[in-house]
Amino acid sequence: MMRRRVLMAVLSMSALSLAGRVGAEPPAPSILVVGDSLSAEYGLARNEGWVARITQRLGDGGHPHTMHNSSISGDTTSGGLSRLSGELDRLRPGIVILELGSNDALRGLPLSMTRSNLARMIALSQAAGAQVLLLGMQIPPNYGPQYAREFAALYRELADDMGTALVPFLLEGFATRHEWFQDDGIHPNAHGQAAMADTIWAALEPLLKS
């Protein structure tokens, strides 16, 4: 009799546990951002960066997604690639936003390396089941007109070849507005970050619905 009561108690607890798991809310879908200082709020007050502004829009629009910002000032595509697998395993994101390459170009690194690193990051993200949004950049022609043209083009080429969403130029609409940049003339200030958020949102919003 005692053994039967114990068995019934165990079965009851198991049933309750299973019911709890079945009725539990699924984890919120996540968005992983892997970028450099343009995404890491470099030189800005807290919550002035585009990632924080997109987070606010997600909440205002009733989207369940959570943002995870894995951006590091000064990072290159090699740095992003080295840590992406760990972030994918940890977060299992539904969307990955890649904002890297500017520091490669500013250092004059071979475009073939930048392209290869970004392609591998895209492939890893897609293999993990994530949609990818690639944020393109441009550099001034004083780095060499051909280098500048090829650098800008590689984002479009990667997006076309690998089927990702694309922002062709992250600073679109204000790249020559000096008053929208910090004193260094490189990093956007709060006005520039707001413009970046608008540009990114236009490309991100369709991914949220798919």
C-alpha positions as a LaTeX table, in Angstrom:
\begin{tabular}{lrrr}
\hline
Residue & $x$ (\AA) & $y$ (\AA) & $z$ (\AA) \\
\hline
Met1 & 0.00 & 0.00 & 0.00 \\
Met2 & 2.81 & 2.41 & 0.89 \\
Arg3 & 4.60 & 1.59 & $-2.34$ \\
Arg4 & 1.42 & 2.35 & $-4.31$ \\
Arg5 & 0.95 & 5.73 & $-2.60$ \\
Val6 & 4.55 & 6.66 & $-3.37$ \\
Leu7 & 4.10 & 5.65 & $-7.00$ \\
Met8 & 0.92 & 7.68 & $-7.31$ \\
Ala9 & 2.63 & 10.73 & $-5.79$ \\
Val10 & 5.52 & 10.45 & $-8.22$ \\
Leu11 & 3.13 & 10.13 & $-11.16$ \\
Ser12 & 1.15 & 13.15 & $-9.99$ \\
Met13 & 4.29 & 15.27 & $-9.66$ \\
Ser14 & 5.44 & 14.17 & $-13.12$ \\
Ala15 & 2.09 & 15.13 & $-14.61$ \\
Leu16 & 2.22 & 18.56 & $-12.98$ \\
Ser17 & 5.76 & 19.08 & $-14.20$ \\
Leu18 & 4.80 & 18.13 & $-17.76$ \\
Ala19 & 1.76 & 20.39 & $-17.67$ \\
Gly20 & 3.97 & 23.23 & $-16.52$ \\
Arg21 & 6.37 & 22.68 & $-19.40$ \\
Val22 & 3.58 & 22.44 & $-21.96$ \\
Gly23 & 1.91 & 25.61 & $-20.72$ \\
Ala24 & 5.11 & 27.60 & $-20.30$ \\
Glu25 & 5.68 & 30.63 & $-22.48$ \\
Pro26 & 8.28 & 30.05 & $-25.22$ \\
Pro27 & 11.42 & 32.15 & $-24.87$ \\
Ala28 & 11.26 & 35.54 & $-26.54$ \\
Pro29 & 12.92 & 35.61 & $-29.95$ \\
Ser30 & 16.25 & 37.40 & $-29.82$ \\
Ile31 & 18.23 & 39.70 & $-32.11$ \\
Leu32 & 22.02 & 39.58 & $-31.91$ \\
Val33 & 24.05 & 42.62 & $-32.94$ \\
Val34 & 27.73 & 42.08 & $-33.71$ \\
Gly35 & 29.43 & 45.36 & $-34.49$ \\
Asp36 & 32.08 & 47.91 & $-33.65$ \\
Ser37 & 32.03 & 51.41 & $-32.12$ \\
Leu38 & 29.18 & 52.52 & $-34.38$ \\
Ser39 & 26.96 & 50.07 & $-32.50$ \\
Ala40 & 28.64 & 50.12 & $-29.08$ \\
Glu41 & 27.49 & 53.64 & $-28.03$ \\
Tyr42 & 31.03 & 54.97 & $-28.30$ \\
Gly43 & 31.17 & 58.53 & $-26.92$ \\
Leu44 & 27.43 & 58.62 & $-26.24$ \\
Ala45 & 25.24 & 58.83 & $-23.19$ \\
Arg46 & 23.48 & 55.64 & $-22.19$ \\
Asn47 & 20.60 & 54.64 & $-24.49$ \\
Glu48 & 21.47 & 57.16 & $-27.23$ \\
Gly49 & 22.85 & 54.52 & $-29.59$ \\
Trp50 & 20.87 & 52.95 & $-32.40$ \\
Val51 & 20.63 & 49.57 & $-30.65$ \\
Ala52 & 18.85 & 51.16 & $-27.67$ \\
Arg53 & 16.58 & 53.08 & $-30.02$ \\
Ile54 & 15.65 & 49.91 & $-31.90$ \\
Thr55 & 14.99 & 48.21 & $-28.56$ \\
Gln56 & 12.56 & 51.00 & $-27.72$ \\
Arg57 & 10.81 & 50.62 & $-31.07$ \\
Leu58 & 10.42 & 46.90 & $-30.55$ \\
Gly59 & 8.70 & 47.52 & $-27.25$ \\
Asp60 & 6.52 & 50.32 & $-28.59$ \\
Gly61 & 5.44 & 48.14 & $-31.51$ \\
Gly62 & 4.55 & 45.16 & $-29.34$ \\
His63 & 7.29 & 42.97 & $-30.77$ \\
Pro64 & 8.45 & 40.26 & $-28.32$ \\
His65 & 12.07 & 40.32 & $-29.51$ \\
Thr66 & 14.95 & 41.06 & $-27.17$ \\
Met67 & 18.14 & 42.79 & $-28.34$ \\
His68 & 21.59 & 41.51 & $-27.39$ \\
Asn69 & 24.38 & 43.93 & $-28.26$ \\
Ser70 & 27.70 & 42.14 & $-28.71$ \\
Ser71 & 29.53 & 45.13 & $-30.21$ \\
Ile72 & 33.06 & 46.15 & $-29.29$ \\
Ser73 & 34.68 & 49.46 & $-30.18$ \\
Gly74 & 37.58 & 49.00 & $-32.57$ \\
Asp75 & 36.52 & 45.50 & $-33.56$ \\
Thr76 & 37.30 & 44.01 & $-36.96$ \\
Thr77 & 35.64 & 41.26 & $-38.94$ \\
Ser78 & 38.28 & 38.86 & $-37.62$ \\
Gly79 & 37.35 & 39.73 & $-34.04$ \\
Gly80 & 33.65 & 39.35 & $-34.73$ \\
Leu81 & 34.16 & 36.00 & $-36.41$ \\
Ser82 & 36.22 & 34.70 & $-33.48$ \\
Arg83 & 33.38 & 35.20 & $-31.01$ \\
Leu84 & 30.29 & 34.69 & $-33.13$ \\
Ser85 & 29.94 & 30.93 & $-32.63$ \\
Gly86 & 29.86 & 31.34 & $-28.87$ \\
Glu87 & 27.18 & 34.01 & $-29.09$ \\
Leu88 & 25.07 & 31.91 & $-31.45$ \\
Asp89 & 25.27 & 28.94 & $-29.10$ \\
Arg90 & 24.44 & 31.09 & $-26.08$ \\
Leu91 & 21.57 & 33.16 & $-27.49$ \\
Arg92 & 20.10 & 31.12 & $-30.36$ \\
Pro93 & 19.03 & 34.35 & $-32.11$ \\
Gly94 & 16.37 & 34.49 & $-34.78$ \\
Ile95 & 18.04 & 37.52 & $-36.39$ \\
Val96 & 21.71 & 38.49 & $-36.55$ \\
Ile97 & 22.70 & 42.05 & $-37.46$ \\
Leu98 & 26.29 & 42.32 & $-38.70$ \\
Glu99 & 27.91 & 45.77 & $-38.55$ \\
Leu100 & 31.59 & 45.22 & $-39.18$ \\
Gly101 & 34.24 & 46.04 & $-41.74$ \\
Ser102 & 34.94 & 49.74 & $-41.18$ \\
Asn103 & 37.98 & 49.09 & $-39.03$ \\
Asp104 & 39.29 & 46.59 & $-41.56$ \\
Ala105 & 39.18 & 49.31 & $-44.21$ \\
Leu106 & 40.65 & 52.01 & $-41.99$ \\
Arg107 & 43.61 & 49.70 & $-41.41$ \\
Gly108 & 43.94 & 48.96 & $-45.10$ \\
Leu109 & 43.40 & 45.24 & $-44.62$ \\
Pro110 & 42.90 & 43.09 & $-47.72$ \\
Leu111 & 39.32 & 43.20 & $-48.97$ \\
Ser112 & 39.51 & 39.46 & $-49.65$ \\
Met113 & 39.95 & 38.87 & $-45.91$ \\
Thr114 & 37.07 & 41.18 & $-44.98$ \\
Arg115 & 34.83 & 39.50 & $-47.52$ \\
Ser116 & 35.80 & 36.01 & $-46.33$ \\
Asn117 & 35.23 & 36.85 & $-42.67$ \\
Leu118 & 31.82 & 38.37 & $-43.32$ \\
Ala119 & 30.83 & 35.44 & $-45.53$ \\
Arg120 & 31.77 & 32.99 & $-42.79$ \\
Met121 & 29.80 & 34.99 & $-40.22$ \\
Ile122 & 26.76 & 34.98 & $-42.48$ \\
Ala123 & 27.08 & 31.25 & $-43.10$ \\
Leu124 & 27.44 & 30.48 & $-39.39$ \\
Ser125 & 24.38 & 32.58 & $-38.56$ \\
Gln126 & 22.27 & 31.01 & $-41.27$ \\
Ala127 & 23.37 & 27.52 & $-40.25$ \\
Ala128 & 22.16 & 28.36 & $-36.73$ \\
Gly129 & 18.73 & 29.19 & $-38.15$ \\
Ala130 & 19.02 & 32.99 & $-38.04$ \\
Gln131 & 18.10 & 35.57 & $-40.62$ \\
Val132 & 20.92 & 38.01 & $-41.32$ \\
Leu133 & 20.83 & 41.78 & $-41.78$ \\
Leu134 & 24.11 & 43.10 & $-43.18$ \\
Leu135 & 24.91 & 46.77 & $-42.54$ \\
Gly136 & 27.09 & 48.20 & $-45.29$ \\
Met137 & 29.63 & 50.98 & $-44.95$ \\
Gln138 & 31.69 & 53.24 & $-47.19$ \\
Ile139 & 35.05 & 54.93 & $-46.77$ \\
Pro140 & 36.43 & 58.19 & $-48.19$ \\
Pro141 & 38.18 & 57.99 & $-51.57$ \\
Asn142 & 41.47 & 59.16 & $-50.03$ \\
Tyr143 & 42.07 & 55.49 & $-49.18$ \\
Gly144 & 42.26 & 54.95 & $-52.91$ \\
Pro145 & 39.28 & 55.22 & $-55.29$ \\
Gln146 & 39.41 & 51.59 & $-56.35$ \\
Tyr147 & 39.73 & 50.29 & $-52.77$ \\
Ala148 & 36.83 & 52.53 & $-51.68$ \\
Arg149 & 34.61 & 51.35 & $-54.56$ \\
Glu150 & 35.37 & 47.69 & $-53.98$ \\
Phe151 & 34.85 & 48.02 & $-50.24$ \\
Ala152 & 31.39 & 49.56 & $-50.68$ \\
Ala153 & 30.47 & 46.95 & $-53.29$ \\
Leu154 & 31.39 & 43.90 & $-51.22$ \\
Tyr155 & 28.35 & 44.31 & $-48.94$ \\
Arg156 & 25.92 & 44.28 & $-51.85$ \\
Glu157 & 27.73 & 41.34 & $-53.42$ \\
Leu158 & 27.63 & 39.33 & $-50.20$ \\
Ala159 & 23.95 & 40.10 & $-49.64$ \\
Asp160 & 23.10 & 39.01 & $-53.19$ \\
Asp161 & 25.26 & 35.89 & $-53.09$ \\
Met162 & 24.14 & 34.71 & $-49.65$ \\
Gly163 & 20.55 & 35.90 & $-49.53$ \\
Thr164 & 20.71 & 38.35 & $-46.65$ \\
Ala165 & 18.84 & 41.56 & $-45.97$ \\
Leu166 & 20.98 & 44.64 & $-46.53$ \\
Val167 & 21.41 & 48.26 & $-45.54$ \\
Pro168 & 23.72 & 49.44 & $-48.35$ \\
Phe169 & 25.15 & 52.39 & $-46.38$ \\
Leu170 & 24.63 & 52.80 & $-42.65$ \\
Leu171 & 25.27 & 56.55 & $-42.70$ \\
Glu172 & 22.88 & 57.16 & $-45.59$ \\
Gly173 & 21.43 & 60.67 & $-45.59$ \\
Phe174 & 23.84 & 62.33 & $-43.17$ \\
Ala175 & 27.40 & 61.23 & $-43.98$ \\
Thr176 & 28.30 & 64.83 & $-44.95$ \\
Arg177 & 26.40 & 66.54 & $-42.12$ \\
His178 & 29.30 & 67.34 & $-39.80$ \\
Glu179 & 26.96 & 68.58 & $-37.07$ \\
Trp180 & 25.60 & 65.02 & $-36.71$ \\
Phe181 & 29.00 & 63.65 & $-35.76$ \\
Gln182 & 31.07 & 63.78 & $-32.62$ \\
Asp183 & 34.16 & 66.00 & $-32.45$ \\
Asp184 & 36.30 & 63.27 & $-34.03$ \\
Gly185 & 34.28 & 63.58 & $-37.24$ \\
Ile186 & 33.96 & 59.78 & $-37.41$ \\
His187 & 31.41 & 58.62 & $-34.86$ \\
Pro188 & 27.79 & 59.77 & $-35.16$ \\
Asn189 & 26.35 & 61.73 & $-32.24$ \\
Ala190 & 22.80 & 61.28 & $-30.93$ \\
His191 & 21.28 & 62.86 & $-34.07$ \\
Gly192 & 23.30 & 60.55 & $-36.30$ \\
Gln193 & 22.40 & 57.52 & $-34.21$ \\
Ala194 & 18.71 & 58.37 & $-34.52$ \\
Ala195 & 19.10 & 58.52 & $-38.31$ \\
Met196 & 20.91 & 55.17 & $-38.27$ \\
Ala197 & 18.07 & 53.66 & $-36.25$ \\
Asp198 & 15.55 & 54.85 & $-38.87$ \\
Thr199 & 17.61 & 53.32 & $-41.67$ \\
Ile200 & 18.11 & 50.01 & $-39.87$ \\
Trp201 & 14.48 & 49.77 & $-38.80$ \\
Ala202 & 13.30 & 49.99 & $-42.43$ \\
Ala203 & 15.34 & 46.87 & $-43.23$ \\
Leu204 & 14.73 & 45.06 & $-39.93$ \\
Glu205 & 10.97 & 45.41 & $-39.66$ \\
Pro206 & 10.20 & 43.01 & $-42.56$ \\
Leu207 & 12.39 & 40.35 & $-40.90$ \\
Leu208 & 10.34 & 40.61 & $-37.69$ \\
Lys209 & 7.23 & 39.58 & $-39.59$ \\
Ser210 & 8.74 & 36.64 & $-41.46$ \\
\hline
\end{tabular}
